[in-house]
Amino acid sequence: MVIDVHTHAEFMEPMYKGDEVTRQRKEIMGREFLGYSDISMALFQMDHAGIDKRVLLPLDLTTQYGCTIVSNDEMKKLVGEAPERFIGFASVDPYREDAIKELDHAFGELGLSGLKLNPSKQKFYPTDSIMKPVYEKCIEYGKPILFHCGTSWEPNTPAKYSKPLCFEEVAIEYPELRIGLAHFGWPWVQDTAMMLLKYPNVYADTSMLYCDRAKDFFHQIFKVDLSPLWIENMFSDKVMFGSNSPRFGEEDMKYGLEKLGLRERTLAKVLGGNAMKFLGMED
Amino acid sequence: MKMKLDSFELRTKNEFDMINITERVHKFVEESGVNEGMVYVMTAHTTTSIIVNESLPCLETDIEEKLEEMVPKDAQYAHNHFLPSYGATGGNCPGHLKSMLCNYFAYFPVKDGKVVRGRAQEIYFAEFDGIQDRTVYMQVVGE
């Protein structure tokens, strides 16, 4: 099973309509020139890349921008287009007065599979007191949270909210909450390594490609910046394949991981096995 | 003088793909009403080409392998960096270079309402950065 845990839904039809909503979403997300794909193209690309499932991520920016980058209800409809291939996450703006009610709706009624939050874009520290009921609600439903972590190319995203160590106290206080640190916390990959090493409930995805090609960038991160054996010997149960598609090419990101020269069983965990644990798909 | 512009869409099936579009160009010209003149076929993309060559699987393989040898996927390219205007990382430099090597358009005379071409000259749309949806333009000009 190969699972891409980090893809963005707003560039797939029917979310991408070429209208004012689309223009606003592109501007907010800093993706002016990126095109879109329809559902059949997305599935064809997945088949060609050997990817079984995609996690689709939304973002609720109600208080910052007065909009969502794919609402939870839209996400439910999108997943319905290919329920065997798409895994839909929810998002909620923690500053919304009805945040917990919306989470109940997203998990309880819509059946979405996890929560996506971006502290830099949504402007909260992970240890803020407003987050407590959000974390408790995720634990109640057994849903993981994928946090944006590290740098973000999107406009208006101070990194101070999203450095890997910002999540340490959350990992300590909520050991039953499955926490995913997106983008491997780049460029603070050593800090992410510490989080993976120390906290059993913390995972990280590979959706980082800010220089070079994926093959070269992953070599630099996993063979040079981190010791070559760490991913094999210390993090083989913690690292998840994520592409950040369409910002980075899904097939090329997978190819880059495959070229790391990992043991077969380690690569299988990175490409899907660890995501299954994170998503709660294992018995 | 008559002038007509038309386009069509293609969905490529691989990173490298060659799709024979000869019949589409013929049909466009024959329905245009132009008897004497010229037709241009142009790709709208910078990682694709319009190639004219003989339609043989062995030649398609040779074209693919020789281009890959000249512009290897895993080489170092200046284009491999974050592009702020796209909000994405450029990873398709080989496609751009192959497109440059193979050209972005082809031209054919039109005589008696038909495309004039050599017996072995087939018109291909060539993809170097698939899988994608692509657009091809055709313009016929004449009397």
Interface residues (C-beta under 8 A of the other chain):
Chain A: M29 G30 R31 E32 F33 L34 S37 M41 F44 Q45 H48 W153 E154 L209 Y210 C211 D212 R213 A214 K215 D216 P246 R247 F248 G249 E251 D252
Chain B: R11 K13 N14 E15 D74 Q76 Y77 N80 H81 F82 P84 S85 Y86 G87 A88 T89 G91 I131 D133
